[in-house]
Amino acid sequence: MKAFLYTVLISFAFSVSPAFAAEWTKLGAKDVNFKAEIDTIKVGASEGTFSAIKLDVNRGGIVMYDIVVTFGNGETFSPNTRLKFSKGSLSRTIDLPGTARVIKKVKFVYKSQGKKRNKKNKARVLLFGKKVGMGASSNAHPDFPGWKHIGSRKVSPKGEKDTISVKEDGKIRSFLFAPTGGAIEVYDIVVHFGNGERFSPKTRLKFGAKSTSRNIDLPGKSRRVLKIDFYYKSNSKDAKIHVFGKN
């Protein structure tokens, strides 16, 4: 039988202070059902990468028997814990494995507490993620060590061309695309370097919602990239392309 660490949480009127908001991001919320035992809060890659999570419960009490975190690459993590929430309580910090992870969703198994079961007493679970610091791992790709996130762009089902402005000041030797939210087909890519030169690799990329491109090497040594133009087709209104670079 799986062993659980039973944690009793201190009840208090939780409000997001400036210090808390500077370190933690609200990723989602779920009004739990008195009859349901399993619920899920969906997150997604567009929220960024995180090193830890916290759960806040208000309006009612619940006992949370299990938590399953699903990461962007499909891996799962289930912290060995059991949490008892009274109204207005906040969990301890739950550290995630690795340095910076994209969270796809968080599933929790629970039982509502309290005798008065009406709408006012229905508990709400809020999920917070701890922002990764501005160190070397702050923009790390969770599945490819050494790669950093250098830009992203949400595409349009009607669009044919878009541009990703590169937000990093450092130089890179190669890059890759990692779409989320829907399928995309990229017909052409034009990389604009800091010295005004351009590079267009001969490639045509077809992505599913969870796939990544091959590594695209840049000519020469490390290059400063200003922006990347890409020509594409997509039928998804939620599709987004992320670019990761490596020196």
N, C-alpha and C positions, 0 to 999 in steps of 0.2 A: 504494500500500500504506500502510496506517495506520502512522504512526510511533509507537513506544513509548519511553517513558523506562524503562530497565531499572534497577530499584532492588534492591540486595542488602540484606537486613535483618539487623541484628545479633541474634544468638541470645542469649537469656537466659531464666531461669526466671521467667515472667510471673505476677505475683500482683496482685490489685486492691488498691492502697494507698488509704487514706482520701482522699488528695488526688485520686487518679484517680477514685474513686467519686463524689466531690463534683461532678465536672465531666462524667463520662461515664456513660451508662446502657447496660447490656447489653440488646440488642434481640433477640438470638436466637443459635442455634448450629446447626451442621450437621456430622454425621459424613460425610465424603466417601467415595466409593467408589473402589476402585483402578481399576475399569473405566470409571466415568462420567467425563465431561468437562465437564458442565454441572450446576450445582446452584443452588438458590434458598433464601434465608432470607426468610420472610414476616414482616412487621412489623405495620403497621396504624396507623390514626389514634389509637387509644386510648393509644399510647405517648407521644404528644405531638409536638412539633416540634423539629427539630435543624438545626444549622448545619454539621456535619461528621461523618464516620465514621472509624473505625479497624477494622482486622481483626487478630485474634490467632489464631495457629495453634499447637496443641499436639499431642502424641503422635506426630507424624510431619511430614514435609516435603512441600510442594507448590510448584509454579510456577503463579502465577495470571496468565493471559494477558489477561483482560479482565474488567471489572466494569461492570454496568449497574444503576443505581439507578432504580427507578420510584417517582414521587411520588404523593401522594394524588389529584392532579388528572389523572393518567395520563401526564404528561410524563416523559421519561427523561433520564438524565445518565450519560455514560460517560467517566470520567476517563482522560486519555491516559497510561496507566501500565501497567507490567508488574512484578509483585511476585514475588520468590523468597523463600519462607519456609523456614527450617530449624525444627526442633522447638523450640517455646517462643519464637517471635519475634513481634514486633508491628509492624504497618505504620506508616508515617508518617501524619500527619493528612491526610485527604482532604476538602478544603473543598467544600461543596455550593453551587450557584448560588443567589443570593437570600439572604434573611436568616433565615427560619425555615420549614422544609419538613416536611410530613408524609411519612414514608417508608412506602410500601406494601410493597415487597419489594426485595431486592438479589440479582441473579443474577451468578454468577461462572463463568468458563470456566477450567479448570485441568488440571493433570497431576500425579498423585501421584509422589513421589520415594522412593527407597530400594529396596534389594534384598529385604529381608525383608517380605513382604506377608502379614501376619496381623492379627488383630483388634487386638492390642496396638499395632501400628504404624500403624493407620488414623488419618489426621489428622482433627482436629476444628477447624472454622473457627468462631470467635466474632465476632459483629458488635457493635460499640459505637457509640453515637451521642452527639455532644457536645450537652449541654443548652444551650439558648439562655439567655443571661443575663437578669437581671430588669429589663432596660431596656424602652424603649417597644415593641420588637419581640418581646418574649418570648412574647406570646400572639397574635402576628399571624396572620391567616388567610393561608395560602400563595398563594391565588388571588385575594384581594381586598385590595389594599393599603389600610391605614387601618382595617381591621376587627380587633378583638381578641377572643380566646376568653374568654367570661365564665362558662361553665359547661357541664356535660354530664350525661347520665343514661342508663344502660343500661336499656332497656325490656324488659318481659316479654311473651311471647306470650299470657299469660292476663290481663295488665293492661289497664285501661281508662283509668286516670288516673295521672299521675306529676308530680313537681315538680322543677324545676331551681333550686337555690339559687344566686344570682348571687354569684360570688366577688370581683368587682372593686368597689372603693370609688368609682370615678369615675362620672360621669353619661353617659348615652347618649341619642341622638336617635332611633335606629332599631336594629333587630336582624334577624337571619335565622337559620334553622335549617339545619344541615348534617348529615344522618344518615350513619352508616357501618354496615357489617356486615349490612344487610338492608333490605327495604322496610318503610315505615311510612306509615300514613294518619292524619293529625291532623284531628280533627273540630272542636275548639274550643281556644282559647288564652285564658288569663287572666293578665294582667301585674299584679303587686302593686308599687306604688311605695312609696318611703320614707315618704311622708306619710300612708299608709293608703289612698289612692285606688287604684282598680282600672281596668284597661282591657282590653276584650275585642274585638279586631279581628274583623270579620265575614269569616271566611276558612275554607276547607277545603283542606288541603294533602295531596297524595299524592306520596310520595317513592320513588324507586328507591334502590339502595344508594349511588350516587355523586352524587345530585342535591342541589340547595340550594333553599331557598324564595326567593320574592321578598323584597325589602326591606320590612319592616313598620315604618312610621313611627309614633312615639309622639306623642300629643297634646301640644301646647305646645312649649316649648323642651327643653333637655336635662333628663332625669329620672333620679333615682336609683331603680334597680330592685332590689328585694329578692329576688324569686323569680318564676318563671313556671310556672303550672300548665298542663298540656296533656292533652287527652283524645284517645285514639288507639286504633288497632288494628294489630297486627303479627303475622305468622306466623313471624318469625325470632327465635331464641333469642340471636343475636349482635348484634342491632340496637342502636345507640346514637345518641342525638341530642346534637349539639353546638350551642351557641348562640354567635353572634358579635355583638358590638355595635359601634356607631360613633357618635361624637359629632359 
